[in-house]
Amino acid sequence: MKIRWLALSLVFVASAAWSQQITDILMQEPGSLGEGWHGFTDLGFLLNAFLTLALAAILGAIIAYHPKHLQTADTLEEIEAPKVFITYAVIGALIGIMVVKYGMVVGFVLFGIGGLIRFRTVLRSASLTGHVIFVTLIGLSCGLDLPHVAVLATVFGFILIFILNARITYRINIRALTAESIVASAAAYRSVLEQQRCIIMSEKKNPEKSRITFIFRSNGNATLQALEKQFDTDIDSSLQGALDWEID
């Protein structure tokens, strides 16, 4: 019984302290939280922040590219999921840097912005949602008079996106094939993709729907238009089908 009362007392005291902290934050006079352009002279903070973002990206990649995930990924969304994991790991690190450095009031602002993006912004992929959140944090940094944080996040984000999107992932559905030609058509399209040094992640044949689906990563130089031209040139017309592309 004494332990229960002690626990309840601790919860009450903690709740009261937390409520007082929230009240103090809300009652603060509005003003700049950041150092402005003088923040660029704080090289120690900039280096520490950059290393923190890099560590978050590396640790996120370790989880994202777990061998079991690579073995079981079968759809375009699952194959591209590691990029989303890494992006959100970096976003979490950036939020942590801002909250630790500039206080809980930043956390409340981020919480509100996150809810707005989550329920009011509809994008075609989680990766694009991550990019929207990232640029929102950059804009928030500018508004909070933290240009050094904004510039650092922009540079790091630019490099990260460049690395993650070095190889574009495509999903191509080849339709309107005859049931007899599906195997030969799949071999022909696969051969062209391999000649273009594309990495085939998944291949599915559906004789009932007369359709073949490939998910593959380009080599960086092979564009959609170039691949279509190569298909028309190298594949016999009797083995060709209608192409339906999806890019992530």
N, C-alpha and C positions, 0 to 999 in steps of 0.2 A: 504493500500500500504506500509506504514511504517513497519507494522508487517511482511509483506511478505519479505521485504528487510532485516529486522532484522533476520528473520529465515534463509534466504539464507546466510547471513553473518556468523551466528553461524555454519551452516553446513560446510561452506567453511573453517572456522577456525578449526573446529573439524577434518575435513578431512586432512587438512594440518598437524595438530598435530599428527594424527594417522599415516600419511605417514612418518613423521619425526621419529616417534617411531619405525616403521618397518625398516626404513633405519638404525637407530642406532643399532637395533638388528642384522641386517644382516652384519653390518660393524664391529661388535665386534670381537676382537681377540679370536680364539678358546681357550678354556680352560675348566677346570673342574668346574662344577656347584655345586657339592656336597662337603660334608665334609669328604667323604671317611669313613674309619672305625671309625673315631671319632664321627660319627653320632649316634652310639649306646650309647654314653654318654648323648645324649640329650633326657632324659627320658620324659621331658614335651612334646616335639614334638611327640614322639612315642605314648604316652598315648592319646594325643589329636587326632592323626591320627587314632588310633584304635577305639576310640569312634566315630569318624566321619564315618568310614566305617561301624561300627555297626548300627549307626543311619540311614545311607543310606539303609542298608539291612532291617531294621525294617520298615521304611517308604515305601520302595519298596514292602515289603510283605503286608502291609496294602492295597495298591492299587491292588497288584497282586491277593490277595485272597479275593477280594471284593465278597460279597455273590451273587450279580447278575452275576458275571463271572462264579462262580461255578455252578449256576443254568443253564446257557446257554451253557457251554462247552460241546461239543459232540464228537469232534474228538481228536485223540491222540495229535495233535499239540496244540489244544486249551487247553487241560487238562494240558499239560506240560508247557504252556506259562508262568505261574507264576514263575517258576524257571528261565526262561530267563529274566523276568522283574527284579527280584532280582539281578541277576548277572550283568545286565547292570546298575542298580542303584549303585552297588558297584564300577563298572568300572568308572562311572561318578564321583563318590566321589574321587577315587584314582587320576583321571586326575586333578580334582579340587585341591587336596592337592599339587600335583606336580607343577601345574601352579602358585598357590598362593605363594608357598614357594620358587620356583626357577625361576619364570619369564615366560614371553610370549614366549621365544624361545622354551621352552618345548611344548607349545601349537602348534606351527608350526610343530614341529617334529611329534607330535601325530596326527595332521591333515593329514600329508602325509602318515603315517603308516596306519591310518584308511582307507584312500582311497585305498591303496594297498591291504589290507585285504578284503575290501568290493568287489572289482572288480576282484581280481586275486586269491582269495581263495574260493574254492567250497567245502562246507561241507554238510553233510546230514541233519543237523538240526541247528536251531538258537542257541541252547544251546552249541553245539560244537564251533560255531563261537565265542560265548561269552568267552569260555575257551581259544580260540586262542588269542583273544584280551587281555585277562587277563595275559597270560604268556608273551605276547609281551611287556606289560607294565612292567612286572617283569624284563625281559631282558633289556629293555630300562633303568630301574632304575640302573641296574648293570653297563651299559655302561656310564651312567651319573655320575658315582662314588657316587651312593646313595645306598650302600649295606643295610643300615638299613631300607630304604623304601622297597627294594626288599624282604628282609627277612620278614618284617611285612606283606606285601601283600601276600607272599607265605603262611605264617601261617594262615592268615585270610581266604585266598582262599581255603586252604586245609580243614579247618573246615567247611566253607560254603558249599563246594561241598559234603562233608561227610553228612551234615544235609539234603541238598536238595535231595540227591540220596539215602537216607536211605531206601526208598521204590522204587523199580524199576517199571516203568510203561510198561506194555506189551499191544500189540494189537495182537489178535489171530483171524485169519480167518479159520473157519472150513468149508471145501468145500466137494463136491462130496457126499452130503446127498440126500436122497429121500425126495420128498415133503411131504410125509406122516409122516416122522420121525423127521421133523425139530423141532416141539414143544417138543417132548420127548428128542431129542438130546440136545436141549438148556437147558432143566431142568437137564439133567444128567451132562453136563459140568459145569453148574452153581453150582450144588451141590458139585462137586469136588473142585471147586475154593473156595467155602465158607468153606469147611472142612479144606482147607489149609490156612484159615484165610486171604484170598486175598480180597481186597476191589474192588468190581465191580463198575466201573465208568459209563460204557455204555454197552448196549446189543442191538444188532440189528439182526432181522431175515429177510432174503430175500428169500422167497419161490421160486420166479421166477428164481433165480440163484442158488438155493439149497445151500445157504450159511448162516452161523451164524457168527457174529462178536462180540467179547468181548473186551472191554478195561478195564484193571484192574491193580491194584497195588499189588505187592507181599508183604508178611510180612517180607521180608528181608532174610529169610532162605529158602524160596521156590525158587529153581533155575529152569531154563527152562527144564533141563534134568529131574529133580525130578517131575515136573508137567506132562511132557509127560509120564513118567513111571506110574504116578498115574492115568492118563487118560486111559492108556492101561489096567491097573489092575482093576479099579473100574467101567468102562463104558462097557456095553455090546457091542460086536463087531458090532451088527446090527445098533447101534446108533453112531458109531464112523465115523469120516470123515478124510479127508486129512488136516493136520495142516499147516498153513502158519503164521509164527511168525514175529512180528516187535517189536523191543525194543527201548526205548528212555531213 
